[in-house]
Every structure is written in C-alpha cells, then in structure tokens.
C-alpha cells in the first residue's frame, strides 16, 4: 500500500511552499527574473537549493507560479475597481490610476511583471494576463457605450490599445524612478485613457 502523507505533513508542505513563493517573489522584485536563480531563491527562503524541487519541478515552474500569483492580484484589484457601481467613465479613469499607482509603489515587481526579460514560460503568462486586462477594459467600455457616455467603437480594439499603452507608459518610470513626478504621470495617464476611449474632456 503506497505511503500517504498525513494531514499535518501536507500542511507543513503547503506552508513551506507558500514561504518559498513569497521569498521568490521578493527576489524577483529585487533582481529580476534572470538573476532570480534557484540558489538565490533558496538562500532567501533559508533552505537548500535541492529543497526547491520538492515543490516545483523546475525554475520555470516556480517563476510561472510567482508571476501568476502576483499578476493575479493586480487583475483582481483592477477588476474590483472597474466593476464598481457608478459612472463607467469614472470607473475607467479610477481603475487605470489604481493600477498605475500600485505599480509605482512596488516598482521592482511591477517591472518584472510588465517588461523585465524573462524565460518563455513567463512570457506566455504575460500574454494570458494581457487578455484578462483587455477583457476588463472592454467590459467597462461597452458599459460606457450602453449608457451613452462613450461613442460607439470596437471595445476590444480600445481595450487592447489601453492595455498596451498603459504598460508602455509605465516601463520607463518603473525602471528609472521619479517619485516627484508620480502625480503628474497619473494625471497624464488618466487623460490619455479617456481620450483613447473617446470620453468628453472634463469641463475646466
């Protein structure tokens, strides 16, 4: 009869895995994907490098888990803001500002998620999450059209443009921090978003 782990052993393994992913995320935020070696992550977690493979079959599998969890949190926060009740144009502006502010408050991790060189498995995850962002933006744009607050347009195309533009706008500020310019950057980003969606300019 094959050995089956006890509930206590399974809890210990799960706790060890969670700790490992947490420390791996911190390492990636500090040094990027290319420098986040198994040894570096193991050292940060206080375990032997070989112990990493008790939880993940490869460095790539660990990197994918780090990406999925970190990016998943950002999708969840953005979705919450974009799906709040109220004016869809205001939700769109607020959602973009929230996403950008969170990125600028955790620049190392945000840069890793958006632009840092990474192995193909992480690149594939980026594409998957871009589609999730696009879906969220498209939904709120369609809501704006339905309420007569945005002009008729292809919501999917607008959402794709927003997803790409927001990431591109943030790349340089994330790589070369300028805390003093954060408010101006957020204002410009919100204005760009509303222009892209065709929202009327706010009355001065």
C-alpha positions in Angstrom: 0.0 0.0 0.0 1.6 3.3 -1.1 2.5 5.8 1.7 0.1 8.6 2.1 1.1 11.8 3.8 -0.7 12.8 6.9 -2.8 16.0 7.1 -0.1 17.5 9.3 2.6 16.7 6.7 0.5 18.2 4.0 0.0 21.4 5.9 3.8 21.6 6.5 4.5 21.1 2.9 1.9 23.7 1.9 3.3 26.2 4.4 6.8 25.6 3.1 5.6 26.1 -0.5 3.9 29.4 0.4 7.0 30.6 2.1 9.1 29.7 -0.9 6.8 31.5 -3.3 6.8 34.6 -1.1 10.6 34.7 -0.9 10.9 34.0 -4.6 8.5 37.0 -5.3 10.7 39.2 -3.2 13.9 38.1 -5.0 12.3 38.7 -8.4 11.2 42.2 -7.3 14.7 42.9 -6.2 16.9 41.4 -9.0 14.5 40.5 -11.9 13.8 37.1 -13.5 17.2 36.5 -14.9 19.0 36.8 -11.6 16.4 35.0 -9.5 18.3 31.7 -9.6 17.2 28.7 -7.7 20.1 29.2 -5.4 19.2 32.8 -4.8 15.6 31.9 -4.0 16.7 29.0 -1.8 19.0 31.3 0.2 16.3 33.8 0.6 13.9 31.1 1.9 16.6 29.7 4.2 16.5 26.2 2.6 18.9 24.1 0.5 18.6 24.6 -3.3 17.6 21.0 -3.7 14.6 21.5 -1.5 13.1 23.9 -4.0 12.5 20.9 -6.3 10.3 19.3 -3.7 7.7 21.9 -4.6 8.5 22.8 -8.2 9.9 20.6 -11.0 12.0 23.5 -12.4 12.9 27.1 -12.1 10.5 27.9 -14.9 7.6 26.3 -12.9 8.5 28.4 -9.9 8.7 31.6 -12.0 5.3 30.9 -13.5 3.8 30.4 -10.1 5.3 33.7 -8.9 4.0 35.5 -12.0 0.5 34.0 -11.8 0.1 35.0 -8.2 1.5 38.5 -8.4 -0.3 39.3 -11.7 -3.5 37.7 -10.4 -3.6 40.1 -7.5 -3.3 43.1 -9.9 -6.1 41.7 -12.1 -8.3 41.2 -9.1 -7.8 44.7 -7.8 -8.3 46.3 -11.2 -11.5 44.2 -11.8 -12.9 45.3 -8.4 -12.4 49.0 -9.3 -13.7 48.6 -12.9 -16.8 46.7 -11.8 -17.9 49.0 -9.0 -21.3 50.6 -9.4 -21.5 54.1 -11.0 -20.3 56.0 -14.0 -18.2 53.7 -16.3 -16.0 56.6 -17.4 -15.1 57.5 -13.8 -14.5 53.8 -13.1 -12.2 53.5 -16.2 -10.2 56.5 -15.0 -10.1 55.3 -11.4 -9.1 51.8 -12.5 -6.2 53.0 -14.6 -5.0 55.3 -11.8 -5.2 52.5 -9.2 -3.3 50.0 -11.4 -0.6 52.6 -12.2 -0.2 53.8 -8.6 0.1 50.2 -7.3 2.8 49.6 -9.9 4.7 52.7 -8.9 4.5 51.7 -5.2 6.1 48.3 -6.0 8.4 49.2 -8.9 10.6 46.2 -8.9 7.8 43.7 -9.0 5.7 45.7 -11.4 8.7 46.0 -13.8 9.2 42.2 -13.6 5.6 41.6 -14.4 5.3 44.1 -17.3 8.7 44.2 -19.0 11.7 42.6 -17.5 13.4 39.9 -19.7 12.1 36.5 -18.7 12.1 33.0 -19.9 9.5 31.8 -22.4 7.1 30.3 -19.8 6.8 33.7 -18.1 6.4 35.4 -21.5 3.4 33.1 -22.2 1.9 34.1 -18.9 2.2 37.7 -19.8 0.1 37.2 -22.9 -2.5 35.4 -20.9 -2.8 38.1 -18.4 -2.9 40.8 -21.1 -6.0 39.1 -22.4 -7.5 39.3 -18.9 -6.8 43.0 -18.7 -8.2 43.6 -22.1 -11.4 41.8 -21.1 -11.9 44.0 -18.1 -11.3 47.2 -20.1 -13.6 46.1 -22.9 -16.4 45.4 -20.5 -16.3 48.9 -18.9 -16.0 50.5 -22.4 -19.1 48.6 -23.5 -20.9 49.7 -20.4 -19.9 53.3 -21.3 -21.3 52.9 -24.8 -24.6 51.4 -23.5 -25.1 54.4 -21.1 -24.3 56.9 -23.9 -21.2 58.1 -22.1 -18.7 56.8 -24.7 -19.0 56.9 -28.5 -19.7 53.7 -30.5 -16.4 51.9 -31.0 -14.9 48.4 -31.1 -14.5 47.9 -27.4 -12.0 45.1 -27.9 -9.7 47.3 -30.0 -9.9 50.1 -27.5 -9.2 47.7 -24.6 -6.2 46.3 -26.5 -4.9 49.8 -27.1 -5.3 50.7 -23.5 -3.6 47.6 -22.2 -0.6 48.1 -24.4 -0.3 51.9 -23.9 -0.6 51.7 -20.1 2.2 49.2 -19.9 4.4 51.2 -22.3 3.8 54.4 -20.4 4.9 52.8 -17.1 8.0 51.0 -18.3 10.5 53.9 -18.1 9.1 55.3 -14.8 9.4 51.8 -13.2 12.9 51.4 -14.4 14.0 54.9 -13.5 12.0 56.1 -10.5 11.0 59.7 -10.2 8.7 59.9 -7.1 8.2 63.6 -7.5 6.6 63.1 -10.9 4.1 60.4 -9.8 1.0 62.7 -9.6 1.7 64.3 -13.0 2.2 60.9 -14.6 -1.0 59.6 -13.2 -2.9 62.6 -14.4 -1.4 62.2 -17.9 -2.2 58.5 -17.9 -5.8 59.1 -17.0 -6.2 61.8 -19.6 -4.7 59.5 -22.2 -7.1 56.7 -21.2 -10.2 59.0 -21.6 -9.0 60.3 -24.9 -8.4 56.7 -26.2 -12.0 55.7 -25.1 -13.5 58.9 -26.6 -14.7 60.3 -23.4 -15.7 64.0 -23.4 -13.0 66.3 -22.0 -13.8 67.4 -18.4 -15.1 70.9 -18.0 -12.3 73.1 -16.5 
